[in-house]
Every structure is written in C-alpha cells, then in structure tokens.
Amino acid sequence: MANTLRAKIIRLAHTNPELRGDLLPLLKKAAEDDDNPYGLYEGHEQVTERIAEEIASTAVTVASAYKSIEKLIAQNAKYGTTDSDARDAIWSDWEDSMKKAIRGKT
C-alpha cells in the first residue's frame, strides 16, 4: 500500500521538520499497524488478506463503472450540456445507489 500510515507520517515529518521529534516515535506504531491495517484479532492474516483482495477487486469494478459514467457525461457535453448541476445530480444518484446497494436495498 502506497498510502500507509507510515508513509503519511514520513511525509508529514518531511514537510514539517519542527514536528519530527513528535512524529518519529509514531513510526514504530505505524509499522505495527501496517501488519494489521484493520486492527483485527490475533491470527488475522488470512482474513486481512481476503479483505484486502475484496477491497482491491471492488475498487477495480467501481473504477470501471466510474470511467463508463464519465465517458457518457463527456459524450453528453459534446451536445452542449455541461451544467455542473447535472453532473452533481449524476454523482449524487451514484452515491445514493451505492449506499442502497451496500444496505441490500437495490
């Protein structure tokens, strides 16, 4: 993971040298958290791996759908409809649909 807690702390320490004394002790804790990113129970390794795989798989699917919707929005823009309210309505509907799907109310 490129966006780990450890990486964020290092970035923060780099951009704020005055905080390094406080941030460096957190690196040890961040390294421990990277091995158990979800804070699961002892022996979590298989579950953690499966969760990470599901998240990655879902992200690919969602990204594909997002790109498809963006393409349709761009096609519509060719016809002169570039209203930000329309775009906001589309993504609001996306968000509502995602929430319903998560709750099993599709």
C-alpha positions, 0 to 999 in steps of 0.5 A: 500500500502506497498510502500507509500510515507510515508513509503519511507520517514520513511525509508529514515529518518531511514537510514539517521538520519542527514536528519530527521529534513528535512524529518519529516515535509514531513510526514504530506504531505505524509499522505495527499497524501496517501488519494489521491495517484493520486492527483485527484479532490475533491470527488475522492474516488470512482474513486481512488478506481476503479483505484486502483482495475484496477491497482491491477487486471492488475498487477495480469494478467501481473504477470501471463503472466510474470511467463508463459514467464519465465517458457518457457525461463527456459524450453528453457535453459534446451536445452542449450540456455541461451544467455542473448541476447535472453532473452533481445530480449524476454523482449524487444518484451514484452515491445514493445507489451505492449506499442502497446497494451496500444496505441490500436495498437495490 
